[in-house]
Amino acid sequence: MRLAAHDFMDFDRHADIDEMGGSDGCLVFSEPDNIGLENTWISSDSTADKPFFQALYDDVYGPLGMSRGDYWVALGNAVVKAASPNQALDLPFRWGRLSVEDCTFSQGRQPGATGCGDIEHVFIDRLGLSWRDATALMGGHTLGT
């Protein structure tokens, strides 16, 4: 869930088309707010097995033509469904996201933990969400990493 959310939170509706960010299967894992997410996707030891979700993508879904962006959103949707009462919440899914290999342009776009100003800048101004939607999105932190 955190991987998918941090991937789309770099979206900037005011940026040039090639630097908008969003659900593109690309994160700057070294950014402070993304620390720990590399363990879900990148093995820190070149001799170790790939993390489960990366291996599943590389071995099954990638060869079928699914983009990393679609894969990460599908994983996030599966977590939301599993965490919903009776595992009954089905979120709509739309295919067609592209994978981006370099998203260094998006550095610094994650909201800081310094108050409502960061939330307003990122979620309301940049992403175009309502305060209600922003509150629901922040509730994702209750699901853990």
Backbone as ProteinMPNN parsed JSONL, in Angstrom:
{"seq_chain_A": "MRLAAHDFMDFDRHADIDEMGGSDGCLVFSEPDNIGLENTWISSDSTADKPFFQALYDDVYGPLGMSRGDYWVALGNAVVKAASPNQALDLPFRWGRLSVEDCTFSQGRQPGATGCGDIEHVFIDRLGLSWRDATALMGGHTLGT", "coords_chain_A": {"N_chain_A": [[0.828, -1.187, 0.0], [1.893, 1.261, 0.863], [3.982, 1.561, -0.958], [2.597, 1.899, -3.424], [1.134, 4.23, -2.808], [3.144, 6.161, -2.241], [4.261, 6.237, -4.715], [2.305, 7.494, -6.35], [2.031, 9.936, -5.079], [3.88, 11.779, -5.932], [2.813, 13.129, -7.988], [2.169, 15.969, -9.977], [-0.02, 18.151, -11.016], [0.442, 20.53, -12.236], [2.853, 20.46, -13.517], [5.157, 20.054, -16.332], [4.258, 17.768, -18.934], [6.026, 15.555, -19.157], [7.13, 15.485, -16.684], [5.25, 15.093, -14.753], [4.842, 12.983, -12.996], [3.326, 10.647, -10.726], [1.438, 7.568, -10.721], [3.646, 5.661, -11.792], [5.359, 3.578, -11.445], [7.836, 4.239, -10.403], [10.143, 5.291, -8.042], [12.122, 7.42, -5.966], [14.125, 5.911, -4.087], [15.943, 6.668, -2.146], [15.011, 8.95, -0.957], [14.048, 10.54, 2.083], [11.326, 10.084, 3.006], [10.713, 7.785, 1.646], [12.259, 5.782, 2.624], [12.916, 2.442, 3.408], [11.052, 1.415, 1.673], [12.474, 0.429, -0.468], [13.149, -2.108, 0.28], [10.94, -3.61, -0.283], [11.025, -3.845, -2.939], [13.623, -3.837, -4.127], [16.443, -5.839, -3.901], [18.897, -5.643, -1.421], [21.183, -7.052, -1.476], [23.2, -8.404, -3.841], [23.47, -11.122, -4.236], [21.313, -12.234, -3.068], [17.93, -13.522, -3.12], [15.361, -11.967, -5.101], [13.109, -9.547, -3.689], [9.793, -10.65, -2.823], [7.56, -9.351, -4.172], [8.786, -8.01, -6.314], [9.974, -10.171, -7.639], [7.695, -11.609, -8.383], [6.538, -9.797, -10.153], [8.605, -9.582, -12.116], [8.761, -12.229, -13.02], [6.173, -13.043, -13.72], [4.041, -10.99, -14.188], [5.25, -8.754, -15.515], [6.35, -9.967, -17.919], [3.919, -10.463, -19.168], [3.206, -8.041, -20.079], [2.317, -6.093, -18.348], [2.583, -2.932, -16.859], [4.91, -1.524, -14.436], [3.727, 0.543, -13.026], [0.931, -0.03, -13.23], [1.005, -2.49, -11.911], [1.913, -1.859, -9.293], [-0.248, -0.269, -8.436], [-2.308, -2.154, -8.573], [-1.421, -3.922, -6.578], [-1.661, -2.221, -4.334], [-4.464, -1.851, -4.356], [-5.235, -4.461, -3.762], [-4.347, -4.697, -1.119], [-5.982, -2.79, 0.155], [-8.483, -3.992, -0.259], [-8.084, -6.393, 1.195], [-7.861, -5.346, 3.747], [-10.336, -4.333, 4.233], [-13.661, -4.444, 5.718], [-14.831, -7.72, 5.967], [-13.398, -8.268, 3.707], [-14.453, -7.165, 1.373], [-14.424, -4.863, -0.169], [-14.193, -3.674, -3.309], [-12.152, -1.952, -5.381], [-12.32, 0.304, -8.156], [-10.495, -0.341, -11.149], [-8.282, 0.809, -13.564], [-6.533, 0.117, -16.45], [-3.361, 0.946, -18.007], [-1.281, 2.59, -17.184], [2.058, 3.854, -17.48], [5.457, 2.717, -17.242], [8.155, 4.368, -15.703], [11.582, 5.008, -15.86], [13.382, 6.807, -14.729], [12.881, 9.021, -12.253], [13.881, 11.243, -10.99], [13.243, 13.893, -11.133], [11.129, 14.22, -9.444], [11.907, 14.488, -6.854], [11.596, 15.592, -3.508], [8.871, 16.019, -3.525], [7.181, 14.653, -1.805], [4.892, 14.934, 0.938], [5.867, 16.758, 3.842], [6.237, 16.101, 7.364], [5.232, 18.255, 8.814], [2.931, 19.661, 9.324], [-0.34, 21.077, 8.538], [0.052, 22.736, 6.338], [1.845, 21.49, 4.551], [0.293, 19.295, 3.809], [-1.843, 20.592, 2.573], [-0.475, 21.825, 0.425], [0.576, 19.586, -1.033], [-1.535, 17.571, -1.297], [-3.964, 18.992, -1.777], [-3.426, 21.339, -3.424], [-1.434, 20.428, -5.368], [-2.096, 17.696, -6.077], [-4.829, 17.921, -6.358], [-6.889, 17.077, -4.683], [-9.729, 16.86, -2.421], [-10.196, 18.129, 0.942], [-11.408, 16.147, 2.419], [-10.792, 13.831, 0.913], [-8.0, 13.927, 1.179], [-7.731, 13.493, 3.908], [-8.712, 10.874, 4.102], [-6.779, 9.579, 2.566], [-4.482, 9.974, 4.14], [-5.193, 8.306, 6.178], [-4.361, 5.863, 5.348], [-1.955, 5.3, 6.539], [-2.576, 3.895, 8.779], [-2.611, 1.303, 8.036], [-0.086, 0.329, 8.032], [3.231, -0.613, 6.804]], "CA_chain_A": [[0.0, 0.0, 0.0], [2.773, 2.426, 0.958], [4.704, 1.656, -2.227], [1.68, 2.484, -4.416], [0.783, 5.597, -2.411], [4.285, 7.058, -2.433], [4.471, 6.362, -6.159], [1.412, 8.487, -6.96], [2.071, 11.226, -4.392], [4.772, 12.74, -6.575], [2.07, 13.73, -9.099], [2.01, 17.419, -9.967], [-0.889, 18.486, -12.152], [0.912, 21.792, -12.824], [4.167, 20.24, -14.137], [5.187, 19.657, -17.737], [3.733, 16.413, -19.108], [7.044, 14.533, -18.93], [7.577, 15.548, -15.292], [4.071, 15.113, -13.894], [4.916, 11.944, -11.967], [2.114, 9.863, -10.538], [1.586, 6.106, -10.648], [4.472, 5.297, -12.936], [6.291, 2.51, -11.077], [9.159, 4.812, -10.183], [10.35, 6.015, -6.79], [13.488, 7.721, -5.562], [14.133, 5.172, -2.826], [16.816, 7.305, -1.166], [14.331, 10.071, -0.297], [13.737, 10.176, 3.467], [9.976, 9.533, 3.178], [10.617, 6.488, 0.97], [13.167, 4.833, 3.253], [12.275, 1.171, 3.756], [10.296, 0.893, 0.527], [13.368, -0.312, -1.359], [13.157, -3.511, 0.705], [9.814, -4.303, -0.899], [11.202, -3.917, -4.395], [15.004, -4.019, -4.565], [17.276, -6.584, -2.966], [20.108, -4.907, -1.079], [22.301, -7.983, -1.625], [23.133, -8.899, -5.223], [23.417, -12.588, -4.253], [20.057, -12.664, -2.442], [16.747, -13.585, -3.968], [14.615, -10.719, -5.21], [11.925, -9.492, -2.834], [8.667, -11.389, -3.396], [6.741, -8.597, -5.132], [9.58, -7.772, -7.519], [10.114, -11.455, -8.341], [6.395, -11.919, -8.994], [6.401, -8.923, -11.319], [9.593, -9.948, -13.135], [8.548, -13.577, -13.537], [4.805, -13.305, -14.181], [3.243, -9.885, -14.723], [6.028, -7.991, -16.492], [6.354, -10.644, -19.223], [2.584, -10.378, -19.769], [3.037, -6.684, -20.604], [1.802, -5.182, -17.331], [3.567, -1.935, -16.435], [5.126, -1.458, -12.991], [2.715, 1.454, -12.491], [-0.314, -0.794, -13.045], [1.258, -3.543, -10.931], [1.944, -1.277, -7.952], [-1.615, 0.141, -8.094], [-3.051, -3.392, -8.32], [-1.008, -4.383, -5.247], [-2.31, -1.332, -3.357], [-5.892, -2.191, -4.32], [-5.379, -5.745, -3.07], [-4.183, -4.436, 0.314], [-7.204, -2.117, 0.606], [-9.536, -5.006, -0.199], [-7.793, -7.325, 2.299], [-8.052, -4.647, 5.018], [-11.722, -3.876, 4.355], [-14.541, -5.384, 6.432], [-15.201, -8.924, 5.205], [-12.609, -8.252, 2.475], [-15.477, -7.014, 0.345], [-14.312, -3.607, -0.906], [-13.534, -3.766, -4.611], [-11.895, -0.638, -5.956], [-12.231, 0.278, -9.62], [-9.124, -0.391, -11.667], [-8.155, 1.176, -14.975], [-5.214, -0.214, -16.998], [-2.781, 1.879, -18.956], [-0.166, 3.375, -16.656], [3.346, 3.542, -18.072], [6.586, 2.641, -16.317], [9.19, 5.37, -15.89], [12.841, 4.5, -15.313], [14.075, 7.846, -13.978], [11.932, 10.02, -11.747], [14.598, 12.151, -10.096], [12.557, 15.18, -11.175], [10.079, 14.259, -8.432], [12.471, 14.589, -5.513], [11.062, 16.667, -2.683], [7.437, 16.201, -3.693], [6.417, 14.001, -0.745], [4.568, 15.903, 1.995], [6.63, 16.658, 5.076], [5.436, 15.862, 8.562], [5.352, 19.508, 9.543], [1.654, 20.316, 9.564], [-1.386, 21.145, 7.516], [0.535, 23.44, 5.146], [2.378, 20.487, 3.615], [-0.846, 18.513, 3.317], [-2.562, 21.444, 1.632], [0.341, 22.01, -0.782], [0.705, 18.349, -1.805], [-2.795, 16.883, -1.611], [-5.017, 19.881, -2.287], [-2.962, 22.156, -4.55], [-0.715, 19.698, -6.418], [-2.828, 16.52, -6.543], [-6.202, 18.313, -6.676], [-7.841, 16.368, -3.83], [-10.467, 17.627, -1.425], [-9.704, 17.863, 2.292], [-11.955, 14.836, 2.805], [-9.958, 12.819, 0.246], [-6.668, 13.973, 1.783], [-7.852, 12.844, 5.214], [-8.826, 9.424, 3.851], [-5.471, 9.118, 2.098], [-3.576, 9.901, 5.293], [-5.619, 7.159, 6.972], [-3.634, 4.686, 4.872], [-0.865, 5.011, 7.462], [-3.033, 2.952, 9.803], [-2.434, -0.047, 7.515], [1.314, -0.074, 8.171], [4.04, -0.52, 5.59]], "C_chain_A": [[0.878, 1.259, 0.0], [3.542, 2.641, -0.339], [3.83, 2.342, -3.284], [1.368, 3.942, -4.082], [1.94, 6.562, -2.632], [4.6, 7.235, -3.914], [3.555, 7.439, -6.745], [1.503, 9.865, -6.301], [3.076, 12.211, -4.976], [4.093, 13.422, -7.77], [1.968, 15.239, -8.907], [1.236, 17.815, -11.207], [-0.462, 19.77, -12.858], [2.239, 21.638, -13.569], [4.029, 19.968, -15.634], [4.824, 18.177, -17.828], [4.773, 15.336, -18.796], [7.625, 14.571, -17.515], [6.398, 15.602, -14.323], [4.16, 14.097, -12.762], [3.611, 11.179, -11.89], [2.429, 8.385, -10.501], [2.317, 5.589, -11.878], [5.495, 4.211, -12.616], [7.701, 2.999, -10.847], [9.169, 5.598, -8.88], [11.829, 6.331, -6.634], [13.597, 7.127, -4.156], [14.999, 5.819, -1.759], [16.164, 8.504, -0.482], [13.916, 9.656, 1.107], [12.348, 9.553, 3.663], [9.797, 8.169, 2.52], [11.519, 5.421, 1.583], [12.384, 3.604, 3.711], [11.508, 0.57, 2.593], [11.177, 0.107, -0.434], [13.395, -1.789, -0.981], [11.983, -4.303, 0.144], [10.036, -4.538, -2.387], [12.61, -4.266, -4.839], [15.77, -4.794, -3.5], [18.546, -5.795, -2.693], [21.358, -5.761, -1.249], [22.195, -8.618, -3.007], [23.081, -10.42, -5.302], [22.112, -13.117, -3.665], [18.947, -12.776, -3.488], [16.084, -12.216, -4.012], [13.495, -10.734, -4.17], [10.725, -10.085, -3.572], [7.923, -10.605, -4.475], [7.494, -8.268, -6.417], [9.718, -9.063, -8.322], [8.813, -11.816, -9.049], [6.173, -11.068, -10.237], [7.33, -9.368, -12.45], [9.285, -11.289, -13.795], [7.176, -13.791, -14.168], [4.19, -12.107, -14.897], [3.979, -9.014, -15.738], [6.05, -8.651, -17.863], [4.985, -10.637, -19.928], [2.293, -8.985, -20.338], [2.475, -5.695, -19.605], [2.912, -4.209, -16.921], [3.764, -2.019, -14.919], [4.092, -0.549, -12.346], [1.395, 0.74, -12.242], [-0.149, -1.844, -11.95], [1.228, -2.974, -9.515], [0.551, -0.817, -7.52], [-2.462, -1.093, -7.794], [-2.694, -3.971, -6.946], [-1.666, -3.54, -4.158], [-3.789, -1.62, -3.231], [-6.13, -3.497, -3.572], [-5.243, -5.568, -1.557], [-5.437, -3.768, 0.875], [-8.333, -3.132, 0.727], [-9.319, -5.95, 0.991], [-8.046, -6.674, 3.656], [-9.49, -4.193, 5.234], [-12.564, -4.903, 5.119], [-14.983, -6.522, 5.508], [-14.46, -9.028, 3.873], [-13.505, -8.078, 1.248], [-15.345, -5.752, -0.5], [-13.523, -3.817, -2.193], [-13.382, -2.368, -5.182], [-11.857, -0.736, -7.478], [-10.77, 0.304, -10.056], [-9.15, -0.078, -13.145], [-6.722, 0.903, -15.405], [-4.667, 0.94, -17.807], [-1.669, 2.766, -18.423], [1.125, 2.938, -17.34], [4.401, 3.451, -16.979], [7.612, 3.703, -16.699], [10.452, 4.856, -15.211], [13.564, 5.524, -14.449], [13.065, 8.906, -13.556], [12.604, 10.963, -10.76], [13.985, 13.55, -10.084], [11.567, 15.328, -10.028], [10.609, 14.379, -7.002], [11.915, 15.805, -4.774], [9.566, 16.869, -2.792], [6.583, 15.495, -2.625], [6.074, 15.041, 0.318], [5.448, 15.676, 3.222], [5.68, 16.425, 6.246], [5.448, 17.107, 9.436], [4.038, 20.253, 9.699], [0.751, 20.375, 8.353], [-0.934, 21.85, 6.243], [1.091, 22.489, 4.111], [1.259, 19.658, 3.005], [-1.607, 19.327, 2.277], [-1.777, 21.595, 0.326], [0.343, 20.749, -1.647], [-0.656, 17.811, -2.24], [-3.846, 17.775, -2.253], [-4.553, 20.613, -3.548], [-2.374, 21.328, -5.692], [-1.507, 18.526, -6.967], [-4.276, 16.84, -6.905], [-7.26, 17.581, -5.864], [-8.631, 17.346, -2.971], [-9.845, 17.337, -0.06], [-10.195, 16.505, 2.784], [-11.116, 13.707, 2.204], [-8.564, 12.762, 0.862], [-6.672, 13.284, 3.14], [-7.93, 11.335, 5.058], [-7.485, 8.853, 3.408], [-4.485, 8.999, 3.25], [-3.941, 8.734, 6.202], [-4.941, 5.88, 6.529], [-2.478, 4.331, 5.783], [-1.287, 4.045, 8.557], [-2.855, 1.505, 9.342], [-1.002, -0.539, 7.657], [2.033, 0.019, 6.845], [3.797, -1.69, 4.675]], "O_chain_A": [[0.638, 2.196, -0.761], [3.732, 3.779, -0.768], [4.285, 3.264, -3.96], [1.342, 4.792, -4.972], [1.742, 7.661, -3.151], [5.142, 8.263, -4.32], [4.008, 8.229, -7.573], [1.095, 10.86, -6.901], [3.119, 13.366, -4.554], [4.726, 14.202, -8.481], [1.711, 15.719, -7.803], [1.773, 17.815, -12.315], [-0.943, 20.07, -13.95], [2.704, 22.592, -14.192], [2.939, 19.691, -16.135], [5.065, 17.421, -16.886], [4.427, 14.302, -18.224], [8.509, 13.781, -17.184], [6.53, 16.097, -13.204], [3.613, 14.324, -11.683], [2.88, 11.077, -12.875], [3.575, 7.997, -10.272], [1.712, 5.149, -12.856], [6.394, 3.948, -13.415], [8.661, 2.262, -11.07], [8.317, 6.456, -8.646], [12.685, 5.589, -7.116], [13.213, 7.755, -3.169], [14.811, 5.547, -0.573], [16.717, 9.025, 0.486], [13.472, 8.524, 1.303], [12.213, 8.588, 4.415], [8.827, 7.469, 2.81], [11.542, 4.283, 1.114], [11.324, 3.721, 4.324], [11.329, -0.646, 2.527], [10.693, -0.779, -1.138], [13.641, -2.638, -1.839], [12.027, -5.532, 0.101], [9.331, -5.327, -3.016], [12.771, -4.943, -5.855], [15.741, -4.431, -2.324], [19.201, -5.328, -3.625], [22.474, -5.247, -1.173], [21.211, -9.293, -3.309], [22.686, -10.963, -6.334], [21.831, -14.313, -3.752], [19.024, -12.207, -4.577], [16.223, -11.411, -3.091], [12.99, -11.797, -3.81], [10.653, -10.027, -4.799], [7.681, -11.123, -5.564], [6.899, -8.251, -7.495], [9.593, -9.05, -9.546], [8.833, -12.279, -10.19], [5.679, -11.558, -11.253], [6.902, -9.513, -13.595], [9.52, -11.464, -14.991], [7.03, -14.63, -15.056], [3.856, -12.194, -16.079], [3.382, -8.581, -16.723], [5.799, -7.989, -18.87], [4.914, -10.789, -21.148], [1.271, -8.773, -20.992], [2.18, -4.558, -19.973], [4.043, -4.621, -16.667], [2.897, -2.52, -14.202], [3.626, -0.83, -11.242], [0.802, 0.882, -11.173], [-1.061, -2.06, -11.153], [0.586, -3.545, -8.633], [0.199, -0.961, -6.349], [-3.255, -1.079, -6.852], [-3.572, -4.455, -6.232], [-2.171, -4.079, -3.173], [-4.324, -1.635, -2.122], [-7.108, -3.628, -2.837], [-5.953, -6.224, -0.794], [-5.905, -4.138, 1.952], [-9.064, -3.128, 1.718], [-10.265, -6.268, 1.711], [-8.404, -7.359, 4.614], [-9.826, -3.713, 6.317], [-12.223, -6.085, 5.162], [-15.452, -6.284, 4.395], [-14.862, -9.801, 3.004], [-13.335, -8.749, 0.231], [-16.091, -5.588, -1.465], [-12.327, -4.104, -2.159], [-14.372, -1.682, -5.436], [-11.412, -1.744, -8.027], [-9.923, 0.905, -9.396], [-9.952, -0.639, -13.892], [-5.788, 1.41, -14.784], [-5.417, 1.812, -18.244], [-1.162, 3.618, -19.153], [1.262, 1.78, -17.733], [4.248, 4.044, -15.911], [7.899, 3.906, -17.879], [10.389, 4.324, -14.103], [14.288, 5.148, -13.528], [12.475, 9.594, -14.39], [11.977, 11.426, -9.808], [14.183, 14.307, -9.134], [11.201, 16.448, -9.673], [9.83, 14.37, -6.049], [11.784, 16.892, -5.337], [9.033, 17.809, -2.202], [5.376, 15.728, -2.557], [6.874, 15.939, 0.578], [5.735, 14.536, 3.589], [4.462, 16.544, 6.108], [5.648, 17.025, 10.648], [4.039, 21.389, 10.172], [1.037, 19.808, 7.299], [-1.481, 21.589, 5.171], [0.84, 22.655, 2.917], [1.284, 19.357, 1.812], [-1.973, 18.809, 1.222], [-2.354, 21.501, -0.757], [0.136, 20.828, -2.858], [-0.894, 17.619, -3.433], [-4.543, 17.351, -3.175], [-5.189, 20.528, -4.598], [-2.761, 21.498, -6.847], [-1.596, 18.359, -8.183], [-4.89, 16.108, -7.68], [-8.407, 17.47, -6.299], [-8.252, 18.507, -2.816], [-9.056, 16.402, 0.077], [-9.473, 15.798, 3.487], [-10.769, 12.748, 2.893], [-8.008, 11.68, 1.048], [-5.727, 12.573, 3.483], [-7.283, 10.599, 5.803], [-7.102, 7.763, 3.832], [-3.734, 8.027, 3.327], [-3.083, 8.225, 6.924], [-4.946, 4.897, 7.271], [-2.052, 3.176, 5.809], [-0.433, 3.435, 9.201], [-2.936, 0.581, 10.152], [-0.734, -1.717, 7.423], [1.548, 0.628, 5.891], [4.398, -1.772, 3.604]]}, "name": "protein", "num_of_chains": 1, "seq": "MRLAAHDFMDFDRHADIDEMGGSDGCLVFSEPDNIGLENTWISSDSTADKPFFQALYDDVYGPLGMSRGDYWVALGNAVVKAASPNQALDLPFRWGRLSVEDCTFSQGRQPGATGCGDIEHVFIDRLGLSWRDATALMGGHTLGT"}
